[in-house]
Every structure is written in structure tokens, then in C-alpha cells.
């Protein structure tokens, strides 16, 4: 689903809370890179909550809610505070903005936010002001965590705040759908299942199970086969399938046999969008063309298992890369929660489909890669690119 098609109700809501003139509106503008909110030195400039739909790198579609100050006064002030409380009900993540030591109102609001089980990120704004820095310890004591230091005016600390927001994402925060607009009710979908010796005997692996379940819920007609039975499966259908979802390892084989009418994608590509940022993965995969035999590549697997022959991450992708780049190419492999804190030595990160991770965790890794200026892509996108068919498959779910 594209940014413009994403309903506000389906976006992550990020509420900006704090006293008047703490710099909430300036912070919204710094985060979005636009003059989204009206900024003024006059207290009470923000009246009703301002909702701004945006797409933030590493988070995706979201809504920023710029609220009135906690200490707004007068009859209108009371009404504005009521509107702020209403906005709180829609908030998935709260940014509590300070520019001085917390007062009684701020402490009370902090408790209310936490009572609503909303993740809170304390933000110390105007960090470039020496007097403001003196309040850091008091904020840390009240919030029981160190505030993120930022200057909305200069942009200092904004990347760190984005990373903190990713880490605070609700654990169940996922993309709306695995297959999105690629499949609709009544479609015939052919699944070319992997013949992977890593899969437990007699069972499907998680991406196939989740995709199949979603297609059935969408009222699609689903036919499954293995690669060696692809010709027979296609001939058994009266018409070409509307969509073929394949194991990435046989992307090129399936592409060469698919009917012209049928759209094509892979389980890994679908999960690249479901768990992460497909646009970033596609952009990053082109870094392969800049690799040299002296380059270093990191392969990151979500699950831990004893590696066997023909392992896609440990054997097949490294072999494909070395065939293109040279046998001297260094490829390191990590699995499970292991992920280097220092990524500076790598020229590219290739992640698995991450079916074992929630989206929050994958997005956090992507943000770490961005912060280290290391491009990051995923298995399916990499195989499609190395097979020369990336521009011929469906990437947008």
C-alpha cells in the first residue's frame, strides 16, 4: 500500500506532549523536515491538536500529533487540554518534550500517559542552550530514563530520536498485510514452495504458513507445488494464475516459466515489505555493483540453526556474490539476536526475510545500518537483483 493510500487509522500515531513553548511544534518540523506546525515565541500558539500524516525512514507511514501545552490557561486553555487528552487516546508512542526541569503538571501528565500503557520517550529540547542542559538530571529522575538530547533549531540529536522511536514501536506493529494489493478475493494464486533441507521435516516454514493463511482469509484460490512440479501445476489450471509467489532461490527458474499474464514475487520479497522498508532494500541492493574483492558483506539471519549444505544465507548467496565480485570477497554471517554494534567495516548487509522478528526489531536494525552509512537489503531482493529480474517482479504489496 502506497503512502497516499494508507488511511490515517492504519498509521502509527506519535503524540508530541509538553508544556507551552517547550518546542513541540519545532520538534515536529525537525522530524518531518517540513514546516508542518506553526512555530512562535507566543505561548499557546498550538490550539487544537494538529495531525500531520508523514512517512518517516525506518518507521513508514505515521501521524504526528502536535498538542497544546499542558499549562495552557483560561477557559480556552481548559478546552485545549481536553483536546490533548482526546489525542492521548489515539497515541501509540508519546514524545514528552522538556526544555526545563519538570513541574507538577508535567509529572502528572507523564503518569497519565504511562497509566494508558503508552511508551514514553523523554526529549530534552533546546540542548544548544546551556541553561536547558542543567535540567537533564531532574528529567532523568522523574522519567526513570535519560532523555534524548535534541535541538529542533539545529537538528542536533534528531537521528537519535528517530532511532529511539523505532525501538519504542509496539511489539505487534506490523505492516497491514503481507500480500497487500497483489492479491484480492477470487484471485488464483500459485505458491512455489521451497525444497529447503533447513525446513523441519513434514512442516512448512513460517513465511509460507502466514502467507497461505492470509490468502485463504482473502478468499483466494490457492494452489501449491514444488519447483520440479511447476510445469504440471501450470498445465492443470484452465487459466494462468493471477499471482505466483515463489521461493527466492528459484526466482529465475520460475520467471522463465511463468505465463506473461501472471504477476511474480517471492516470499522473501513480500516479507521485506511486511517486516521492513522495501524501498530502502531495493535502493540498497544496488550497492552490489560497487563491491570489490576486498569488500566485506554481512549476512544476518533471524533464526538460529545448525547450518547444512545448500543453506541460502551461508552458502547460496555468498556463492552468487563471489561469482560476480570475486572469490576473495569476505562474507560474515550472524544469526538470531547477534548483530554487530559497529557496522563500519561492512560495505553491505543482507538480511533474511525476518519471519522470526517483529517489524519493530527489523526497523531498528535498518536504522542502525543507516546511522552507520551501510546499505542494507534482504535475501529475496538480492537474489532477484543478481538474477537480473528485479525490475520484472512485483515489489509493491
C-alpha positions in Angstrom: 0.0 0.0 0.0 1.4 3.4 -1.0 1.9 6.3 1.3 -1.1 8.2 -0.2 -3.4 5.2 0.1 -2.6 4.5 3.7 -5.6 5.5 5.8 -4.7 7.6 8.9 -6.3 5.0 11.1 -3.8 2.4 9.9 -0.8 4.6 10.6 1.4 4.7 13.7 0.3 7.7 15.8 3.1 9.7 17.5 1.9 12.2 20.1 4.0 15.2 21.0 3.3 16.4 24.5 4.8 19.0 26.8 4.4 22.5 28.3 3.8 25.6 26.2 6.9 26.8 24.4 8.9 23.6 25.2 9.5 23.4 21.4 6.9 20.8 20.5 5.9 22.3 17.1 9.6 23.0 16.3 10.3 19.3 17.0 7.5 18.2 14.7 9.0 20.3 11.9 12.5 19.0 12.6 11.3 15.3 12.5 9.2 15.8 9.3 11.6 18.1 7.5 8.7 20.4 6.8 7.1 23.4 8.3 4.2 21.3 9.4 3.4 23.1 12.6 3.2 26.9 13.3 6.1 28.0 15.5 6.0 31.1 17.6 7.5 32.5 20.8 4.0 33.4 21.9 2.7 30.8 24.4 -0.4 28.9 23.3 0.2 29.1 19.5 -0.9 25.5 19.1 -4.6 25.3 19.9 -6.4 22.1 18.7 -4.1 19.2 18.1 -2.5 19.3 14.7 -2.4 16.0 12.8 0.2 15.5 10.1 0.5 12.3 8.0 4.0 11.6 7.1 6.4 8.8 6.1 9.5 8.6 8.3 12.5 6.5 7.2 12.7 3.3 9.3 9.1 3.7 10.6 6.9 4.1 7.5 3.5 5.7 7.4 2.7 7.6 10.6 0.8 10.5 12.0 2.4 13.2 14.2 0.0 14.8 16.7 1.2 18.3 17.8 -0.8 19.1 21.0 -1.4 22.2 23.1 0.7 22.8 26.2 -0.1 21.2 29.5 0.0 24.6 31.2 -2.4 26.3 28.9 -4.6 28.7 30.9 -8.1 30.2 30.8 -11.4 28.8 29.5 -9.9 28.1 26.1 -6.9 26.6 27.8 -9.1 24.1 29.6 -10.8 23.1 26.3 -7.4 22.7 24.6 -6.2 20.5 27.4 -9.3 18.3 27.0 -8.5 18.0 23.3 -5.0 17.0 24.2 -6.4 14.2 26.4 -8.5 13.0 23.5 -5.4 13.0 21.3 -3.7 10.8 24.0 -6.2 8.1 23.3 -5.0 7.9 19.7 -1.3 7.9 20.6 0.8 4.8 20.0 4.1 6.5 21.1 4.4 9.6 23.2 7.3 12.1 22.9 7.4 14.1 26.2 9.2 17.3 25.4 11.0 19.3 28.1 13.0 22.5 28.0 13.3 22.9 31.8 13.1 20.8 34.9 9.7 19.0 35.2 7.0 20.7 37.1 3.9 19.2 38.9 1.8 19.3 35.7 4.4 17.5 33.6 4.8 14.9 36.2 1.0 14.4 36.4 0.8 14.0 32.6 3.7 11.6 32.5 1.8 9.4 35.0 -1.4 9.6 32.9 0.5 8.6 29.7 2.1 5.7 31.4 -1.2 4.7 33.0 -2.6 4.3 29.4 0.3 1.9 28.7 1.8 4.2 26.1 5.5 4.1 25.5 7.1 7.4 26.5 10.3 8.9 25.2 11.5 11.9 27.2 13.0 14.6 24.9 15.2 17.4 26.2 14.8 20.1 23.5 16.9 23.2 23.1 20.0 21.3 24.0 22.1 24.0 22.4 21.0 26.3 25.3 23.4 25.9 28.3 20.7 26.7 30.8 18.5 24.0 29.5 21.2 21.4 29.9 21.1 21.9 33.7 17.7 20.3 33.8 18.8 16.9 32.3 19.3 15.2 35.7 15.9 16.3 37.1 14.2 14.9 33.9 16.1 11.6 34.1 15.0 11.2 37.8 11.3 11.9 37.0 11.2 9.8 33.9 13.4 7.0 35.2 15.4 7.1 31.9 17.8 9.5 30.3 16.1 12.0 27.9 17.1 12.1 24.2 19.0 15.3 23.8 17.9 17.4 20.7 17.9 20.8 19.3 14.9 21.3 17.0 16.6 24.5 15.8 19.8 23.0 14.7 18.7 19.4 14.0 21.2 18.0 16.6 20.0 14.7 18.0 17.1 14.2 15.6 18.6 10.9 14.1 19.0 9.5 17.7 15.4 10.4 18.4 14.2 8.6 15.3 16.1 5.5 16.5 14.5 5.8 19.9 11.1 6.0 18.3 11.8 2.8 16.3 12.8 1.0 19.5 9.6 2.1 21.2 7.3 0.8 18.5 4.6 -1.5 19.8 5.8 -5.2 19.7 2.8 -6.1 17.4 3.4 -3.2 15.0 3.4 -4.7 11.5 2.6 -3.7 8.0 -1.1 -4.0 7.3 -0.8 -7.1 5.0 1.7 -9.5 3.6 0.3 -9.6 0.1 -1.4 -6.2 0.1 -2.9 -5.2 -3.2 -1.2 -8.1 -5.1 -4.0 -10.5 -4.2 -7.7 -10.0 -3.9 -10.8 -12.1 -3.4 -11.3 -14.5 -6.3 -7.7 -14.5 -7.5 -5.9 -17.7 -8.3 -2.5 -17.8 -6.6 0.2 -20.3 -7.2 2.7 -20.9 -4.4 6.0 -22.4 -5.5 7.2 -23.8 -2.2 10.8 -24.2 -1.2 12.5 -27.6 -1.2 14.9 -26.4 1.5 16.6 -29.0 3.7 16.7 -26.5 6.5 12.9 -26.7 6.9 11.7 -29.2 9.6 10.5 -32.5 8.1 6.8 -32.6 7.4 6.3 -28.9 8.1 6.2 -25.6 6.2 8.3 -22.7 7.3 6.7 -19.7 8.9 6.6 -17.3 5.8 4.7 -19.9 3.8 2.3 -20.6 6.6 1.5 -16.9 7.2 1.2 -16.1 3.5 -1.1 -19.1 2.9 -3.3 -18.2 5.9 -3.7 -14.6 4.6 -4.6 -15.7 1.1 -7.3 -18.0 2.4 -8.6 -15.2 4.5 -8.8 -13.0 1.4 -10.9 -15.7 -0.3 -8.2 -16.5 -2.9 -7.9 -19.9 -4.6 -4.5 -21.3 -3.7 -2.5 -24.0 -5.5 0.8 -25.1 -4.1 3.7 -27.0 -5.8 7.4 -27.6 -5.6 9.7 -26.3 -8.3 10.0 -29.7 -10.0 6.2 -29.8 -10.3 5.8 -26.2 -11.7 5.0 -27.2 -15.3 2.4 -29.7 -14.2 0.8 -27.2 -11.8 0.6 -24.6 -14.5 -0.9 -27.0 -17.1 -3.5 -28.2 -14.6 -5.1 -24.7 -14.5 -7.6 -23.5 -17.1 -6.2 -20.0 -17.0 -2.9 -18.6 -15.9 -2.7 -17.8 -12.2 -3.1 -14.1 -11.3 -0.1 -14.2 -9.0 2.8 -16.6 -8.4 4.7 -16.4 -5.1 7.9 -18.4 -5.2 10.8 -19.4 -3.1 13.5 -16.8 -3.9 16.1 -19.5 -4.5 14.3 -20.4 -7.8 13.3 -16.9 -8.8 14.9 -17.1 -12.2 13.6 -20.6 -13.0 10.0 -19.6 -12.1 10.3 -16.3 -14.0 11.4 -18.1 -17.2 8.4 -20.5 -17.0 5.6 -18.1 -15.7 2.8 -17.1 -18.1 3.0 -13.5 -19.3 -0.2 -12.6 -17.6 0.9 -13.8 -14.1 2.5 -11.4 -11.6 5.5 -12.7 -9.8 7.0 -12.1 -6.4 8.7 -14.2 -3.7 8.0 -14.9 0.0 11.2 -13.1 1.0 10.3 -10.0 -1.1 6.9 -9.9 0.5 8.4 -10.1 3.9 10.8 -7.3 3.0 7.8 -5.0 2.9 5.9 -6.7 5.7 8.8 -6.5 8.2 10.9 -3.7 6.9 11.1 -1.0 4.2 11.0 -2.5 0.7 12.0 0.8 -0.9 15.2 1.0 1.2 16.0 -2.6 0.5 15.7 -2.1 -3.3 17.8 1.1 -3.1 20.5 -0.6 -1.1 20.8 -3.7 -3.2 22.4 -1.6 -6.0 25.4 -1.3 -3.7 26.4 -4.8 -5.0 27.7 -3.1 -8.1 30.1 -1.1 -6.0 31.6 -4.2 -4.2 35.1 -5.2 -4.9 37.0 -8.4 -4.0 38.3 -6.5 -0.9 34.8 -5.6 0.3 33.0 -7.1 3.3 29.4 -8.3 3.4 27.3 -9.2 6.5 24.6 -11.9 6.2 22.1 -11.6 9.0 19.8 -14.5 9.8 16.8 -14.1 12.2 16.7 -17.7 13.3 19.4 -19.9 14.7 20.0 -23.3 13.3 22.9 -25.7 12.6 24.0 -24.9 9.1 23.5 -27.6 6.5 24.6 -27.9 2.9 22.9 -25.5 0.4 22.0 -23.1 3.1 20.7 -20.0 1.4 22.4 -17.4 3.7 25.6 -19.2 4.4 26.1 -21.0 1.1 24.0 -19.9 -1.9 24.0 -16.1 -1.6 27.8 -15.9 -0.8 28.4 -18.1 -3.8 26.4 -15.9 -6.0 28.2 -12.8 -4.8 31.6 -14.3 -5.1 30.8 -15.4 -8.7 30.0 -11.8 -9.6 32.6 -10.0 -7.4 35.5 -12.4 -6.9 36.4 -15.3 -4.6 38.3 -13.0 -2.2 35.1 -11.3 -1.1 34.6 -11.5 2.7 31.2 -12.7 3.9 30.4 -12.8 7.6 27.3 -14.5 9.0 25.4 -13.7 12.2 22.2 -15.3 13.4 19.5 -14.6 16.0 20.0 -11.6 18.2 23.7 -11.3 17.2 24.2 -8.1 15.3 27.4 -6.1 15.3 27.3 -2.8 17.2 30.0 -1.5 14.9 29.0 -1.9 11.3 31.6 0.5 9.9 33.7 -2.4 8.5 30.9 -3.6 6.2 30.0 -2.5 2.7 26.6 -4.2 2.5 24.2 -6.0 4.9 21.9 -8.7 3.5 19.1 -9.7 5.9 16.8 -12.7 5.7 13.1 -12.4 5.5 13.0 -12.0 9.3 9.9 -14.1 9.8 11.1 -14.7 13.4 11.4 -11.0 14.2 8.7 -8.4 14.7 8.8 -5.3 12.5 10.0 -3.1 15.3 13.2 -5.1 15.6 13.9 -5.2 11.8 13.3 -1.4 11.6 15.7 -0.9 14.4 18.4 -2.8 12.6 17.7 -0.8 9.5 18.1 2.4 11.4 21.4 1.2 12.8 22.6 0.4 9.3 21.5 3.9 8.1 23.3 5.5 11.1 26.5 3.6 10.1 26.0 4.6 6.4 25.9 0.9 5.4 23.3 -0.2 2.8 21.0 -3.0 3.9 18.9 -5.3 1.7 17.3 -8.7 2.0 17.6 -12.2 0.6 14.8 -12.1 -1.9 15.7 -8.7 -3.3 19.4 -9.7 -3.6 18.6 -12.9 -5.5 16.3 -11.1 -7.8 18.9 -8.4 -8.5 21.7 -10.9 -9.1 19.4 -12.9 -11.4 18.7 -9.8 -13.4 14.9 -9.8 -12.8 14.4 -7.3 -10.1 12.7 -4.9 -12.5 10.5 -7.6 -13.7 8.9 -8.8 -10.5 6.2 -7.2 -8.2 7.7 -5.4 -5.3 4.8 -3.4 -4.0 2.4 -5.3 -1.8 
